[in-house]
Amino acid sequence: MRSEVKIVFGPGAEIDVALDGAEVLSFEAARRWLDENFVRLECEPLRGSGKVLLADKLVGIARAAGPKAFADEAWALDYARAAAGALSKALIKVDVSRLAVSY
């Protein structure tokens, strides 16, 4: 199955990463990658309760890493592999400016 992950930083600042099914991480590997990068990038929980959902991790990591990190094709691919593995959706849109994930 083919997957696509779109990261939107604002108008005209979009990054698209296409994956084939073989590239997608397993749920556990994806969750581990997200957890590690959320901590490494010193992301803050988006919710006042302190609860961090997978979607919050995707937004937080993209926001902390910024467009510069996504210029590195290997890092962008790892992010997309983790996003697709964590959410198991064919099309994922991470809108950093709106703090939202849709699929």
Steps between C-alpha positions, in 0.01 A plus 500: 500500500628844410494774763553874486588732786458874450651745748367856480693779671293780348391637162747387236704300751393140446703182489367178345656162567376195309553148635434153375360246743839338563640823642236551771613419854311259722279665762748427781802622303309813394395576857857451621636735230242764590567466874877529453478805275237670715743480793814576294346816354372604845140529381236624742155343539234690305227427755470652846435154644848390395359208301686455171318328214675358193364791295646743757839333461485534121419871525748565781788328323429676170472836677821451700697362205377765257527506122878483521493144639264391223753620242699192605332233287602215732352672807182595311462139387545372858235746622257392227566130567423555869188708427359239262584216738350671803172600333461225237351741246577541130492881505609701803513879522690659788410869512756657731357851473156377617636237742287237326530156342248373247472188290 
